[in-house]
Amino acid sequence: MQNDQFFPELEVLRDTFDRGITRDLGWRISQLHALQKFLIERQREIAVAVHHDFRKSAAETFLTETGYLRSEIRFALKHITSWMKPSRVSIPLIYQPSKASYFPEPYGVVLIIGAWNYPFNLCLAPLISSIAAGNCAVIKPSEHAPHSSALMAEGLSHYLDQSAIRVIEGGEQESRALLAERFGYIFFTGSRFVGREVMHAAARHLTPLTLELGGKCPCIVDESCDVRVAARRIVWAKFLNGGQTCLAPDYVLVHEKREAELLAFMREAITGFYGDDPRLSPDYPRIVNMEQFQRLEKLLAGSSVWSGGKSDPVERYIAPTILRGVTPASTVMQSEIFGPLLPVIAYGELSEALDIIRGVDEPLALYLFSSDTNVQDRVVRNSRSGGVCINDLLFQAAISRLPFGGLASSGFGAYHGKAGFDTFSYQRSVLCRSLYPDPGLRYPPYSWGKFMLLKRLVTFFQ
Ligand code: NAD
């Protein structure tokens, strides 16, 4: 890859890392506190920036961006000392006398590339893990949330150590130019299509990486659940952020006996949350740009709308929409929807629902509403996904103790809490041997007798 762009800030960051500044526990703690201060002091500006980008409400921004990040920082501050501790290991008799341990070491200067849909969360949650692990970092926010990107660049420069953490703004071109550089680790959140390109660029320098991608997250509504609660929760999770959430339920598979009820409750929930005309609701966001709006309009035009369906290109508004008459072969089922359209498909036997799920690439999350523990076990055992949430949605990503990440086509690697610290660290093993005794047994020449003795020692004492 040809790189015409020069990033002088990278030299500064490399130098800081080489001087060992970011390995110090005190530095890590001070930067986590500084990030916390940014989130608290600039909370209002953050909410305004996200609102400018896609008209998201301040309450939603707090819930899904700043509130989450603040709890993730508190969690890291509480546990960082134990995460950093070396682990001593016992040594087989044959290698005595020795001491052995391994400990987490930072990778160096890492690159974090964010998606636009949770602009602060997707850049700063990996940054928290990266700081905790003692790395320097370059953050490249998405150009599709320009107000958030600008605030991150300006704001963080006043709070964080500029010799170790930098925000570099830009789009595809800048991102590609950054990827041509050598980093210690790459953490990418975005689409599958770009993820492939990122992996290709990482291969050039053999850089380890995490890919946090999207996919079609299924939601099963079994016969045995409280359909009213399921409907409210599904509607909330689907239309949060205008449906532009990697973890949103992409489609619903409902038992045929509960389909009519679920649809009625979902319609009730949409009206309850956003009123008769969701366009007027201050809590209902817009589609981020015209390209995405047109893509969703095409999906809408080819589908059978059961509820909603209105749109307005001037505002890039698409109403919360429920689709029926969808089959696994429908266009809307061929790729991640990533917008406020929700297909509902009825099934008779659970095995049919599981077959549909298995017919689609591995999703980031799988959701199930069921009060029957046998059904819960069966669904978990007979499906694959990055994570699972039973009787609710999205919250598996809000718990710092749970690793968050995808599987195969929805990505690989994980973060949040300790998993994030581990992602941004590698385990360095140190063995310290005693110089004495120094028997000649391991050294050539290997006589037959020596070989037999070695064989015995390795077999019985290792
Ligand atoms: P995207 O892949 O278009 O862009 C992501 C980032 O990559 C941006 O910063 C962009 O500037 C950069 N980029 C764009 N083209 C590039 C190229 N050719 N080379 C290098 N970098 C490039 O994704 P998006 O539209 O911002 O986000 C939507 C996608 O992200 C959806 O598929 C969604 O499911 C996924 N997503 C996943 C998660 C997760 O946690 N797994 C979270 C949010 C979004």
Residues whose N, C-alpha, C, O or C-beta is under 5 A from the ligand:
A	BS01	NAD	I113 G114 A115 W116 K140 P141 S142 E143 G170 G171 E172 S175 R176 T189 G190 S191 R192 V194 E197 E212 L213 G214 G215 C246 S410
